[in-house]
Amino acid sequence: MFGFTMGDWIFIAGVMIVIVVCVAASDLRMKK
């Protein structure tokens, strides 16, 4: 897929998860 290696996909997935967690955490703080 797009010439990425398995390590690249794991790194991309990790970055996406961190971003989603940060956005969710800031959302929860704003609502409370």
C-alpha positions as a printed NumPy array, in Angstrom:
array([[  0.   ,   0.   ,   0.   ],
       [  1.597,   3.279,  -1.186],
       [  5.063,   1.755,  -0.669],
       [  4.915,   2.025,   3.13 ],
       [  6.583,  -0.686,   5.197],
       [  4.982,  -2.395,   8.201],
       [  6.997,  -0.147,  10.538],
       [  5.677,   2.943,   8.747],
       [  2.077,   1.758,   9.162],
       [  2.628,   1.061,  12.889],
       [  4.137,   4.555,  13.314],
       [  1.257,   6.199,  11.394],
       [ -1.335,   4.259,  13.414],
       [  0.373,   5.273,  16.678],
       [  0.406,   8.948,  15.694],
       [ -3.282,   8.845,  14.681],
       [ -4.232,   7.189,  18.003],
       [ -2.31 ,   9.831,  19.992],
       [ -4.051,  12.647,  18.072],
       [ -7.507,  11.091,  18.61 ],
       [ -6.82 ,  10.597,  22.346],
       [ -5.621,  14.212,  22.711],
       [ -8.692,  15.579,  20.898],
       [-11.043,  13.388,  22.957],
       [ -9.331,  14.437,  26.215],
       [ -9.561,  18.155,  25.362],
       [-13.224,  17.675,  24.354],
       [-14.041,  16.079,  27.713],
       [-12.265,  18.883,  29.606],
       [-14.157,  21.571,  27.657],
       [-17.572,  19.987,  28.342],
       [-17.058,  19.596,  32.108]])
